[in-house]
Amino acid sequence: MKQYIRLGFLPLFVIWAIIQGIFIYHHGIITTGEPEKYITEGHGFLATGTLSAPKYWLYFTQIGLLAIAFKTGLGYSFALVVQLLFSALATWSFYQLLGRLFPYETAFIGTLLLLLNYPFQEFNVYLQTESIFYSFTILFSTYMLQLSKLTPLRFTGILTALAILCITRPTGILFVPVAFIYLFFAFLKNMDIKLKIAITCTVAVIFIWVLNTLLGSGGDLDFMLPYREEHIICGFPTLNQPAAIDSTSNGNSVYGLLYYITHNFSQFSRLALFKCKSFFALMRPYYSTGHNILLAAYFYPLYALAILSINWWRKHQAYPLLYVSGLILITLGTTLLTCDDWHNRWFLTISPYLLLLALPAINKLVLMLQSRGQ
């Protein structure tokens, strides 16, 4: 099987290279728009040794990569090569995971579907955080889901990886509680219940404190603004006049969000429903008709296949199901508390895991086709 996995990756790697080549040919290296702020911070870090605002430390992986590119004189091409290298490694790691869970043919199809995730792969030519972040999350998650034994050294590695995720994008913090819950259920089943409760409470307190710090580090960001102006898509109000909401003086805090929800539940639940629809529907009025059709044709069948596969995961791989569903739910929950992204970036973070969830149903289809062909 290992030989099949290695040989099977060769055509996948060729397909990966063709897809990345097409993006580079059509787009070049994209340095305008979102990448501009990381480029500016990279130059500023070289000149001053610091960043212009505390919030940019939460994006330091990309800024540091660009700073190295500028310092060495290798420029944007070096940053692109690094992003593509991690993309290739993530693709290989994803394929390895699928090869351990499913037959070779299904692993091949699953990885091919990841490569055909057009908006996900397109970010590789953007010099912004999403490219490396998406690759890092796959590398981290596939390592976690292939972990057979938890040792102190491996646990230290997991903590280090989580720290790197958190300074690649702020949403890296969402992997912290999911990872700890997964480790607790998968590897610490025999731990004394009192110790488990103590560790859980400690981690929860630390997580809430860090989350509260991150909310307060937003600089000029106002976390109550999406509620006052009823944003569904971030940055685009749906009201002409701000709504009168009951909020605290410090809305950029965990307490501020909880206060808003409990005192404005009707508005919060209504907006949450619209955000949930936007999050999973994916289609946007500002996308072309063809683009929206491609999104629906790719993702909507995955939803159905993932739902059909839940029972298989529950019976055969309950712990990976816990990890993957946890990531999806916490990402969705964060979107409901804030707003959805213009380019579906929050959703794209979880798209490989939706694909993974759908694999048992896809495997069943593959086996049915094979039996008919015999």
Protein Blocks (a to p, Z undefined) as FASTA:
>chain_A
ZZmmmmmmmmmmmmmmmmmmmmmmmnopafehjlmmmmmmmmmmmmnopafbfklmmmmm
mmmmmmmmmmnonojmlmmmmmmmmmmmmmmmmmmmmmmmmcfklmmmmmmmmmmmmmlm
mmmmpccfklmmmmmmmmmmmmmmmpfbdcfklmmmmmmmmmmmmmmbmklmmmmmmmmm
mmmmmmmmmgcfklmmmmmmmmmmmmmmmmmmmmmmnomacfklmmmnopabghiafbfb
dcdddddfblbbfklmmmmmmmmmmmmmmmmmmmmmmmmnopafkbcfklmmmmmmmmmm
mmmmmmmmmmmmmmmmmmlmmmmmmmmmmmmmmmmmmcccfklmmmmmmmmmmmmmmmmm
mmmmmmmmmmmmZZ
